[in-house]
Amino acid sequence: MVKLRGINKVRKRLSDGSVIEMHYAWRGKGAPCFWRSDSKIEIGSPEYVAALAEAAPKGQAAKGKFREVILGFLSSQEFRGLAPRTQSDMRISINHPKSGIDTKFGDAPLRAFDDPRIRKQVLDWRDGIGGKVGDDRVRHLQRIVGWALDRGLLMQHRLMGIKSTYKASRAEVFWLASDIEAFVAGAPAHVGRILIAATETGLRPGDLAKLTREQIHPTPTGRRIVVWTSKGKAKRRVASIPVTPRMAALIDSTPADQSAIITNKGGQPYQHENYLGDAVSTWRDKLGLRSELRLYDARGTAATRLFQAGAELREIATHMGWSIKHASEVIERYVALSPEMTDELAGKLQQAESRTKMQTGVQTG
C-alpha cells in the first residue's frame, strides 16, 4: 500500500456508539474530509487517491509556489484540448501521492524552476521512480514547465532535452501458471478476477474495464467474446475471442444482476483502465511475486491459452495487433519457459506454422 503523507486521520464516535475514522486532506482549519471508514473505498486504492487529489488545496494556498503553475495548467485551454486518455494520465502523474509532480515539487517556490540545479533534482526524482513511469512523469512535467514559460510565469526551461531512459524489452516476461495461481490465491477476489480475465482473453486493460455480459455470445461449441478493441481510433478492430474454461467459470460466477465482468471491491466498474494495472501491481508486490510482472504481460500468456483453446495463429495475431510471425514467436517462447507446457502443444504450434505458410504460399503464388 502507498504510504500517504500529510493526511490528518481522526477517529470519531457516532451517536450509535460506533467509531469511524475520517481522513482530512491536511491538518488545520478548513481541511476537507475526503474519506470515511464506513465508505467502500479501500485506503490507498485508486479511488482513494482520486478523492485526495480532488481535495488538494487550490487558489491562494498555491500562490507563489510551483503548485500555482500546476493548477493553472490544469485549468488551461491547452490541457482541456488534450485527449481524455492523455488528460487522465497527466492527472495521475501530477497527483500520485508517492511520486507525483505535485507531491515532489508542488510546494517549491516558482523561482526554483529557473535555477539550473532543478534539472538534477528532476533527474534524481525520475531515476528513483524508474522505468517508463519515471519517463512519463518527466515528460508531463516538461509540458507543464513549457506552458508556464510561454506565459511568462518562468524565465527558463531547465528541463528541455531530457531523454527517455526506458527501452521496451519485455519479450521474455510472462505470467506463468505458478505466478497466476499464487496471485489468485493471495489477492482479493475482485483483483484476482482482473488477472484471470487478462490471461484468458488477452484483452487490454481498457477493454477489460468495459467488458460486459452483452459482449459474450453463444456459439455451436461454446461462447465467444466479441469486442471492438480500444487501441486508438485508427487501429480499432473487432476481436472474436474464444471463451476458455477458466474464463467461462469467471463469467458464470459473476452476479446475475451485474453487467460488468470486472468490478472494484464495491461491485462498481473501474473508472479508468490504469486502476486495473495499479491493483494488480499493488498485490504483486504484497505477495512477493516477480517485480517485473505487469498486467500488460498477461497478453503473452493469453495468446498461449487461446491457442490451446483452438484459436488459429492468424486469429490470435489479428486480435493482439501482432504479425502472425510474432504471435508464433510469443507462443514458442512461452512454451519454452513453461514446464507445464506439453510436447503436444509444441507439436500443435509447428502444425499451425506449417499450415499458415502453406496458406500464405497459396495466396501469393
N, C-alpha and C positions, 0 to 999 in steps of 0.2 A: 504494500500500500504506500502511496506517495505521502511523505511527511510534509504537512502544510504548516507554514509559519505565519505568525501574526494573528491567528484566529483566536477570538475570545470565546471560550467554552464555559457555559453557565448551566448549572443544574437548577431546576425549578420544580417545586411541589405544587401539583394541581389541587383543585378543590375536592376531588375524589380521593385524595391521598397518594395518588401515583406520582412518580418523579420522571420528568423528561429532561433531556439535555438539549440545549439550544446553542447554536453556533452563530456568532456575530462576525461580520467581516473584519472588524478591528476593535480595539479597546477604546472606551471613552464615549462621551455623549454623542448621540446621533448615529451610532453604528447600526446598520441594518442586520436583522436576523435573516439568514439565508437558508438555515437548515434546522429541522427538529427531529429528534429521535423517533417520534411517532409517525414520521413520513416513511415511505417505502424506498427512499433513496439511500444507497449504501455510501458510507464515508469513503472518500477517495475515488468514487466512481466518476465516469464522465459527466453524469447528470449533476453530481455534487460540485464538480469543478466548474461546470457551466453556471450553476447558481451563484457560486462565489464570484465568478468573473462578472456576472450581471450586477452584483452588489459592489463592485470596485468603486473607489472614490472617483468623482468626476468634478469638473469645473474648477472652482477656486482652490480645492485641495491639491490640484496638479500644477498650479501656477508657478512658472519658473523652473519646472522640472522637465525631464525628458518625457514624462507621462503626458504633459500638455501636448507634445508633438504627436504621441500615440493616439490620444483622444481626437485630436484634430484630423489626423489621417483617417481614423475610423468613421468620422462623420463627413468626410470629403466626397466630392463627386468622383474622384479617381477610384476610391475604394468601392463606392456603390456601383461603378461601371464594370467591376471585375465579375467574372463568372461566379455563380454561387459556390461551387466547389473551392475556388481559389479564396473567396472570402472566408469560408469555413476553415480552410487550412491556415489562413493567416490569423484568425481569431485564436485558434489552438496554439500557434506559435507565440502569440502575444500573451495569452492568459494562462498558459500552463503553469501550475503552482510551484513546480520544482525548477524548471529550466526555461520558463517563458521570458520573452523580451521584457515585459513589464516587471516581472519578478526580479530580474537581474539589473535592469537599467532604468526602470520607471522613476525611482527616487533620485537619480543622478541629476545634477544641475545641467541645464541646457548647454552651458559653455564646455562641459566635459567632452561633448561630441565634436567640438572644434579643436580639441587638444590631440596632437598626433599620438599620444600614448593610448588613446581609446582603441586603436587598431589592435594592439597586443592583447588588451583586455577582452576584446571580442573574439580574437583567435583562441585565447585560452578557454573562454566560455564554450566556443564551438567544439574544441577538442575534448572538453570534459563531457559533452553530450555524445559526440561521436556519430559516425555513420551518416546515412542520408538525412536523418532528423537534424543533426547538427548543421549540415549544409543548408537545409531548408530554413532553419532559424536565421542563419546569416543572410540568406537571400531575401527573406522577408524584412529583416532589419535594414538591409541595404535599400530596399524600396521605400521604407518609411523615411530614412535619412535623406534620400533623393528628393522625396516630396517636400520635406522641410527646407532643403537647400533652395529649391525652386521658389519657395515663398518667403525667402529671406529670414527664416527662423534660425538657420545655421549659416555660417560663413564658409565652411569647408565640408567636403565629403571625404572623410578619412577612411571609408570602407570600400572605396572603389577598387576593382581589380582583384578582390579576394576570390581565389579559385576553389572549386569544389574538391574535396578530398575523397569522397565516396566513389568507388567504382563497383558497379553491379557485377558480382561474380558468384552466383548462388546456384550454379548448375548441380552441385552435389548435395544441396540442402533439401532433405525430405523429412516429413513426419513419418517415421517408421511405425510399425504396428505397436511396438513396445512403448514408444512415445505417446501414441494416441491413447492406449489403454491406461497408462499412468496418469495422463491428463484427465481423462473422463472419470477415473476413479477418485481423483483428488479435488477436482474443481466443482463448484456448484453446478447443479443440473442444467441451468439455463445457459451457462458458459460452455459446458461440455457439448451442448447441442450445436453451438456455433462451429466447433472444430469437427464434429461428426458430419454436419451438413457440408462443410467446406471440403473435407477429404473424400466425401462420397459423390459430390457433384462437380467440383472444380469451378463453381461459381465465384466470381469476385465478391469481395465484401459488400460492395454497393448493391449487387443483385441479391445476395443473401438477405440483406436487411429488408428488401422489398418482396421477398418470396412469400406467396400466399397459396392457399388451397386452390384458388381459381386457376393457377398455372400448372396444376397437376392433372394429367389426363389419362384415362384408361386406354390400354392397347390390347390386342388379342392375347398377348403373352404376359402382361403386367401393367406397368404405368410408366409414363414419361413426364418429365418437367419441360415445359415449353416457355421460354422467356426471350425477350429482347435484351441482349446483353448491353452493358452500360458503358463500354469503353469509347467515349467520345461520340458525338452525333454522327460524324462521317464514317465511323467504323462499327456502328451498331449492326448487329445481325441476330437473326433468330437462331436460338440454340435449342435442340431437342435432345434431352439428356435421359438416358435410361435410369430408372429408379432401382438402385441396388437393394439387396435385402436389408442392409443396415439403415439405409435412408428410408425404406418403407416402414421399418419399425419406428423411426423417429417421427415420420408423418402420422402414423397411426396412434402414437402416444400424445399427439397434440390435442388439447381440449376441444371438444366438438364445437363449442361456441367461439373458438378463436380462429380467425382467418390467417393471421401471420404465423409462419412456421418458426421464425426466430424472434424471441422477445427478451426483454430485460427481466430483472428479478420481479418487477411488479406486473409482469404479463403484458407490457406495452411494447410496441415495435421500437427499435432503436431509432433515434432521431438523426443519427449520422453514421455513415459506414465506418468512420475511424473508431467509433466506440467499440465495434466488434473486435478489431485488432488490438485495441487497448486492453480490453477484458482478457483476451487470450494471452497477451504478453504479461499482464499482471499475474495471472495464475501460473503461467510457465515459470516465472521467477519464484513464486511462492513454493512451487513443487520441486524446484531444483532441477528442472529439465534443461537441455542444452540452450544456452543463451542466444545462439544464432537462429533458432527456430522462430518463424513469424507466421501469422495466419496465411499470408500470401503463398508461403511454401507448400501449403496444402494442395495446390493445383497439380504439382507433380505426382503426389500420392493419388490424387483423384484420377489422373489420366490412367494410372495403372488399374485402379478399381473399375473404371468404366470399361477398360479393355477386357478385364476379367468378366465383366457383366455382358459382354457381347458387342460392345461398340466397335466400329471399324476405325482404323487409323485415320482415314480421311475425315470421318465424323468427329473424332476427338480433336484433330488439328483445326477444323473449322470452328468448333466450339471454343477452344482455347485461344484462337487467334495465332496459331503456330503454323509452320510448314509441316507437311507430312513427315519429312526427314527429321525435323526437330522433335515431333511427337514420338517418333520411333526411338530417337536417342534418349529422350527423357525416360520412357518406359524401360529401356535397356539398362540405364544407369540405376533405376530403382530396383530392378531385378537383381543386379549385381550387388547392391548394398543391402538387400533384404534376405536374410537367411530363410525366412518363411516362404519365399517365392519358390515355386516348384519348377522342375525341368519342363513340365507340361506347359506352363505359361511362357517359358523361354521359347519352346517349340512353336507355340501359337504365334508369338511375335515374329519368328522367322517366316512362318507361312504367310502372315499378313503382309510382311515386307515384300515377299516374292509376288504375292497377288497384286499388290499396289504397283510394283514395277511392270508387271505384265499388262495391267490396265492402262498405265501411262504409255507403254510401248504401242498398244493398240490405237490409242487416241492420237499419238504423234506420228505413227508410222505411215 
